[in-house]
Amino acid sequence: MPEQGVEAVMLGAGEGAVELIAPTDPESGVARYLEKRGEGLHHIAFEVEDLPAALDQLRAEGAELIDQAPRVGLGGHLIAFVHPKSGFGALTELVQAGH
């Protein structure tokens, strides 16, 4: 995913998956995250059926969103991130599969 400055691979595990990412650009968000916090769990993702509707609902409930609108992520899926302040300290990704 050169536009995000990372290499990524998705490993399936039953109905879930683990995505491994590594920065390719030292100025990318992932590289800055690793430099500041070190290696480990970066975020958790949840699949939603209608990402724009999910973002609208979170916005209406006062959640702080990193992405105000969906964008394309790994595998061509629509994704959006919710700020850790609104995810009990965890960076949260919402994914609309099948886009």
CNS distance restraints for C-alpha pairs under 8 A (distance, minus, plus):
assign (resid   1 and name CA) (resid   5 and name CA) 6.38 0.50 0.50
assign (resid   1 and name CA) (resid   6 and name CA) 5.51 0.50 0.50
assign (resid   1 and name CA) (resid   7 and name CA) 5.80 0.50 0.50
assign (resid   1 and name CA) (resid   8 and name CA) 6.91 0.50 0.50
assign (resid   1 and name CA) (resid  74 and name CA) 7.17 0.50 0.50
assign (resid   2 and name CA) (resid   6 and name CA) 6.03 0.50 0.50
assign (resid   2 and name CA) (resid   7 and name CA) 7.38 0.50 0.50
assign (resid   2 and name CA) (resid  24 and name CA) 7.74 0.50 0.50
assign (resid   4 and name CA) (resid  28 and name CA) 6.73 0.50 0.50
assign (resid   4 and name CA) (resid  29 and name CA) 7.91 0.50 0.50
assign (resid   5 and name CA) (resid  23 and name CA) 5.81 0.50 0.50
assign (resid   5 and name CA) (resid  24 and name CA) 5.16 0.50 0.50
assign (resid   5 and name CA) (resid  25 and name CA) 4.90 0.50 0.50
assign (resid   5 and name CA) (resid  27 and name CA) 7.95 0.50 0.50
assign (resid   5 and name CA) (resid  28 and name CA) 5.40 0.50 0.50
assign (resid   5 and name CA) (resid  29 and name CA) 7.99 0.50 0.50
assign (resid   5 and name CA) (resid  30 and name CA) 7.90 0.50 0.50
assign (resid   6 and name CA) (resid  21 and name CA) 6.32 0.50 0.50
assign (resid   6 and name CA) (resid  22 and name CA) 5.40 0.50 0.50
assign (resid   6 and name CA) (resid  23 and name CA) 4.24 0.50 0.50
assign (resid   6 and name CA) (resid  24 and name CA) 4.95 0.50 0.50
assign (resid   6 and name CA) (resid  25 and name CA) 6.92 0.50 0.50
assign (resid   6 and name CA) (resid  28 and name CA) 7.64 0.50 0.50
assign (resid   6 and name CA) (resid  30 and name CA) 7.43 0.50 0.50
assign (resid   7 and name CA) (resid  21 and name CA) 5.58 0.50 0.50
assign (resid   7 and name CA) (resid  22 and name CA) 5.29 0.50 0.50
assign (resid   7 and name CA) (resid  23 and name CA) 6.31 0.50 0.50
assign (resid   7 and name CA) (resid  24 and name CA) 6.52 0.50 0.50
assign (resid   8 and name CA) (resid  19 and name CA) 6.73 0.50 0.50
assign (resid   8 and name CA) (resid  20 and name CA) 5.60 0.50 0.50
assign (resid   8 and name CA) (resid  21 and name CA) 4.44 0.50 0.50
assign (resid   8 and name CA) (resid  22 and name CA) 6.61 0.50 0.50
assign (resid   8 and name CA) (resid  74 and name CA) 7.45 0.50 0.50
assign (resid   9 and name CA) (resid  19 and name CA) 5.64 0.50 0.50
assign (resid   9 and name CA) (resid  20 and name CA) 5.42 0.50 0.50
assign (resid   9 and name CA) (resid  21 and name CA) 6.71 0.50 0.50
assign (resid  10 and name CA) (resid  17 and name CA) 6.54 0.50 0.50
assign (resid  10 and name CA) (resid  18 and name CA) 5.79 0.50 0.50
assign (resid  10 and name CA) (resid  19 and name CA) 4.37 0.50 0.50
assign (resid  10 and name CA) (resid  20 and name CA) 6.46 0.50 0.50
assign (resid  11 and name CA) (resid  17 and name CA) 5.43 0.50 0.50
assign (resid  11 and name CA) (resid  18 and name CA) 5.20 0.50 0.50
assign (resid  11 and name CA) (resid  19 and name CA) 6.18 0.50 0.50
assign (resid  11 and name CA) (resid  20 and name CA) 7.91 0.50 0.50
assign (resid  12 and name CA) (resid  16 and name CA) 6.19 0.50 0.50
assign (resid  12 and name CA) (resid  17 and name CA) 4.29 0.50 0.50
assign (resid  12 and name CA) (resid  18 and name CA) 6.51 0.50 0.50
assign (resid  13 and name CA) (resid  17 and name CA) 5.07 0.50 0.50
assign (resid  13 and name CA) (resid  18 and name CA) 7.34 0.50 0.50
assign (resid  22 and name CA) (resid  30 and name CA) 7.49 0.50 0.50
assign (resid  22 and name CA) (resid  31 and name CA) 7.91 0.50 0.50
assign (resid  23 and name CA) (resid  28 and name CA) 6.83 0.50 0.50
assign (resid  23 and name CA) (resid  30 and name CA) 5.95 0.50 0.50
assign (resid  23 and name CA) (resid  31 and name CA) 5.40 0.50 0.50
assign (resid  24 and name CA) (resid  28 and name CA) 7.82 0.50 0.50
assign (resid  25 and name CA) (resid  31 and name CA) 7.01 0.50 0.50
assign (resid  26 and name CA) (resid  31 and name CA) 5.37 0.50 0.50
assign (resid  26 and name CA) (resid  32 and name CA) 7.29 0.50 0.50
assign (resid  27 and name CA) (resid  31 and name CA) 6.29 0.50 0.50
assign (resid  27 and name CA) (resid  32 and name CA) 6.61 0.50 0.50
assign (resid  28 and name CA) (resid  32 and name CA) 6.32 0.50 0.50
assign (resid  29 and name CA) (resid  33 and name CA) 6.06 0.50 0.50
assign (resid  30 and name CA) (resid  34 and name CA) 6.17 0.50 0.50
assign (resid  31 and name CA) (resid  35 and name CA) 6.17 0.50 0.50
assign (resid  32 and name CA) (resid  36 and name CA) 6.16 0.50 0.50
assign (resid  33 and name CA) (resid  37 and name CA) 5.84 0.50 0.50
assign (resid  33 and name CA) (resid  38 and name CA) 7.24 0.50 0.50
assign (resid  34 and name CA) (resid  38 and name CA) 4.44 0.50 0.50
assign (resid  34 and name CA) (resid  39 and name CA) 5.77 0.50 0.50
assign (resid  42 and name CA) (resid  91 and name CA) 7.10 0.50 0.50
assign (resid  43 and name CA) (resid  90 and name CA) 6.30 0.50 0.50
assign (resid  43 and name CA) (resid  91 and name CA) 4.81 0.50 0.50
assign (resid  43 and name CA) (resid  92 and name CA) 5.65 0.50 0.50
assign (resid  43 and name CA) (resid  93 and name CA) 6.96 0.50 0.50
assign (resid  44 and name CA) (resid  90 and name CA) 7.28 0.50 0.50
assign (resid  44 and name CA) (resid  91 and name CA) 6.58 0.50 0.50
assign (resid  44 and name CA) (resid  92 and name CA) 5.17 0.50 0.50
assign (resid  44 and name CA) (resid  93 and name CA) 6.12 0.50 0.50
assign (resid  45 and name CA) (resid  92 and name CA) 5.70 0.50 0.50
assign (resid  45 and name CA) (resid  93 and name CA) 4.38 0.50 0.50
assign (resid  45 and name CA) (resid  94 and name CA) 5.62 0.50 0.50
assign (resid  45 and name CA) (resid  95 and name CA) 6.84 0.50 0.50
assign (resid  46 and name CA) (resid  92 and name CA) 7.68 0.50 0.50
assign (resid  46 and name CA) (resid  93 and name CA) 6.32 0.50 0.50
assign (resid  46 and name CA) (resid  94 and name CA) 5.08 0.50 0.50
assign (resid  46 and name CA) (resid  95 and name CA) 6.05 0.50 0.50
assign (resid  47 and name CA) (resid  94 and name CA) 5.83 0.50 0.50
assign (resid  47 and name CA) (resid  95 and name CA) 4.64 0.50 0.50
assign (resid  47 and name CA) (resid  96 and name CA) 5.76 0.50 0.50
assign (resid  47 and name CA) (resid  97 and name CA) 6.91 0.50 0.50
assign (resid  48 and name CA) (resid  54 and name CA) 7.29 0.50 0.50
assign (resid  48 and name CA) (resid  94 and name CA) 6.48 0.50 0.50
assign (resid  48 and name CA) (resid  95 and name CA) 5.89 0.50 0.50
assign (resid  48 and name CA) (resid  96 and name CA) 5.31 0.50 0.50
assign (resid  48 and name CA) (resid  97 and name CA) 7.75 0.50 0.50
assign (resid  49 and name CA) (resid  96 and name CA) 5.79 0.50 0.50
assign (resid  49 and name CA) (resid  97 and name CA) 7.62 0.50 0.50
assign (resid  50 and name CA) (resid  54 and name CA) 6.22 0.50 0.50
assign (resid  50 and name CA) (resid  96 and name CA) 6.44 0.50 0.50
assign (resid  51 and name CA) (resid  55 and name CA) 6.15 0.50 0.50
assign (resid  51 and name CA) (resid  70 and name CA) 6.91 0.50 0.50
assign (resid  51 and name CA) (resid  78 and name CA) 7.45 0.50 0.50
assign (resid  51 and name CA) (resid  79 and name CA) 7.51 0.50 0.50
assign (resid  51 and name CA) (resid  80 and name CA) 7.84 0.50 0.50
assign (resid  51 and name CA) (resid  94 and name CA) 7.08 0.50 0.50
assign (resid  51 and name CA) (resid  95 and name CA) 6.96 0.50 0.50
assign (resid  51 and name CA) (resid  96 and name CA) 5.70 0.50 0.50
assign (resid  52 and name CA) (resid  56 and name CA) 6.19 0.50 0.50
assign (resid  52 and name CA) (resid  69 and name CA) 6.90 0.50 0.50
assign (resid  52 and name CA) (resid  70 and name CA) 6.77 0.50 0.50
assign (resid  53 and name CA) (resid  57 and name CA) 6.16 0.50 0.50
assign (resid  54 and name CA) (resid  58 and name CA) 6.20 0.50 0.50
assign (resid  55 and name CA) (resid  59 and name CA) 5.98 0.50 0.50
assign (resid  55 and name CA) (resid  65 and name CA) 7.95 0.50 0.50
assign (resid  55 and name CA) (resid  68 and name CA) 7.38 0.50 0.50
assign (resid  55 and name CA) (resid  69 and name CA) 7.50 0.50 0.50
assign (resid  56 and name CA) (resid  60 and name CA) 6.09 0.50 0.50
assign (resid  57 and name CA) (resid  61 and name CA) 6.25 0.50 0.50
assign (resid  58 and name CA) (resid  62 and name CA) 6.37 0.50 0.50
assign (resid  58 and name CA) (resid  63 and name CA) 5.24 0.50 0.50
assign (resid  59 and name CA) (resid  63 and name CA) 5.27 0.50 0.50
assign (resid  59 and name CA) (resid  64 and name CA) 7.07 0.50 0.50
assign (resid  59 and name CA) (resid  65 and name CA) 7.32 0.50 0.50
assign (resid  63 and name CA) (resid  82 and name CA) 7.53 0.50 0.50
assign (resid  63 and name CA) (resid  83 and name CA) 7.93 0.50 0.50
assign (resid  63 and name CA) (resid  86 and name CA) 5.41 0.50 0.50
assign (resid  64 and name CA) (resid  82 and name CA) 6.35 0.50 0.50
assign (resid  64 and name CA) (resid  83 and name CA) 5.58 0.50 0.50
assign (resid  64 and name CA) (resid  85 and name CA) 7.02 0.50 0.50
assign (resid  64 and name CA) (resid  86 and name CA) 5.83 0.50 0.50
assign (resid  65 and name CA) (resid  81 and name CA) 6.40 0.50 0.50
assign (resid  65 and name CA) (resid  82 and name CA) 4.50 0.50 0.50
assign (resid  65 and name CA) (resid  83 and name CA) 5.39 0.50 0.50
assign (resid  66 and name CA) (resid  80 and name CA) 7.40 0.50 0.50
assign (resid  66 and name CA) (resid  81 and name CA) 5.36 0.50 0.50
assign (resid  66 and name CA) (resid  82 and name CA) 5.41 0.50 0.50
assign (resid  66 and name CA) (resid  83 and name CA) 5.54 0.50 0.50
assign (resid  67 and name CA) (resid  71 and name CA) 7.97 0.50 0.50
assign (resid  67 and name CA) (resid  80 and name CA) 5.24 0.50 0.50
assign (resid  67 and name CA) (resid  81 and name CA) 5.51 0.50 0.50
assign (resid  67 and name CA) (resid  82 and name CA) 7.08 0.50 0.50
assign (resid  68 and name CA) (resid  80 and name CA) 7.61 0.50 0.50
assign (resid  69 and name CA) (resid  80 and name CA) 6.85 0.50 0.50
assign (resid  70 and name CA) (resid  78 and name CA) 5.73 0.50 0.50
assign (resid  70 and name CA) (resid  79 and name CA) 5.36 0.50 0.50
assign (resid  70 and name CA) (resid  80 and name CA) 5.14 0.50 0.50
assign (resid  71 and name CA) (resid  78 and name CA) 5.37 0.50 0.50
assign (resid  71 and name CA) (resid  79 and name CA) 5.44 0.50 0.50
assign (resid  71 and name CA) (resid  80 and name CA) 6.44 0.50 0.50
assign (resid  72 and name CA) (resid  76 and name CA) 5.56 0.50 0.50
assign (resid  72 and name CA) (resid  77 and name CA) 5.64 0.50 0.50
assign (resid  72 and name CA) (resid  78 and name CA) 4.66 0.50 0.50
assign (resid  72 and name CA) (resid  79 and name CA) 5.98 0.50 0.50
assign (resid  73 and name CA) (resid  77 and name CA) 5.37 0.50 0.50
assign (resid  73 and name CA) (resid  78 and name CA) 5.92 0.50 0.50
assign (resid  73 and name CA) (resid  79 and name CA) 5.73 0.50 0.50
assign (resid  76 and name CA) (resid  99 and name CA) 6.72 0.50 0.50
assign (resid  77 and name CA) (resid  95 and name CA) 6.62 0.50 0.50
assign (resid  77 and name CA) (resid  96 and name CA) 5.95 0.50 0.50
assign (resid  77 and name CA) (resid  97 and name CA) 5.13 0.50 0.50
assign (resid  77 and name CA) (resid  98 and name CA) 6.35 0.50 0.50
assign (resid  77 and name CA) (resid  99 and name CA) 5.32 0.50 0.50
assign (resid  78 and name CA) (resid  95 and name CA) 5.79 0.50 0.50
assign (resid  78 and name CA) (resid  96 and name CA) 5.14 0.50 0.50
assign (resid  78 and name CA) (resid  97 and name CA) 6.75 0.50 0.50
assign (resid  78 and name CA) (resid  99 and name CA) 6.29 0.50 0.50
assign (resid  79 and name CA) (resid  93 and name CA) 6.70 0.50 0.50
assign (resid  79 and name CA) (resid  94 and name CA) 5.52 0.50 0.50
assign (resid  79 and name CA) (resid  95 and name CA) 4.56 0.50 0.50
assign (resid  79 and name CA) (resid  96 and name CA) 6.33 0.50 0.50
assign (resid  80 and name CA) (resid  93 and name CA) 5.70 0.50 0.50
assign (resid  80 and name CA) (resid  94 and name CA) 5.34 0.50 0.50
assign (resid  80 and name CA) (resid  95 and name CA) 6.84 0.50 0.50
assign (resid  81 and name CA) (resid  91 and name CA) 7.15 0.50 0.50
assign (resid  81 and name CA) (resid  92 and name CA) 5.64 0.50 0.50
assign (resid  81 and name CA) (resid  93 and name CA) 4.42 0.50 0.50
assign (resid  81 and name CA) (resid  94 and name CA) 6.21 0.50 0.50
assign (resid  82 and name CA) (resid  86 and name CA) 6.71 0.50 0.50
assign (resid  82 and name CA) (resid  87 and name CA) 6.99 0.50 0.50
assign (resid  82 and name CA) (resid  91 and name CA) 6.30 0.50 0.50
assign (resid  82 and name CA) (resid  92 and name CA) 5.13 0.50 0.50
assign (resid  82 and name CA) (resid  93 and name CA) 6.25 0.50 0.50
assign (resid  82 and name CA) (resid  94 and name CA) 7.74 0.50 0.50
assign (resid  83 and name CA) (resid  87 and name CA) 6.60 0.50 0.50
assign (resid  83 and name CA) (resid  90 and name CA) 7.78 0.50 0.50
assign (resid  83 and name CA) (resid  91 and name CA) 5.72 0.50 0.50
assign (resid  83 and name CA) (resid  92 and name CA) 6.88 0.50 0.50
assign (resid  84 and name CA) (resid  88 and name CA) 6.29 0.50 0.50
assign (resid  84 and name CA) (resid  89 and name CA) 4.50 0.50 0.50
assign (resid  84 and name CA) (resid  90 and name CA) 4.64 0.50 0.50
assign (resid  84 and name CA) (resid  91 and name CA) 4.42 0.50 0.50
assign (resid  84 and name CA) (resid  92 and name CA) 6.83 0.50 0.50
assign (resid  85 and name CA) (resid  89 and name CA) 5.61 0.50 0.50
assign (resid  85 and name CA) (resid  90 and name CA) 7.66 0.50 0.50
assign (resid  87 and name CA) (resid  91 and name CA) 6.38 0.50 0.50
assign (resid  87 and name CA) (resid  92 and name CA) 6.40 0.50 0.50
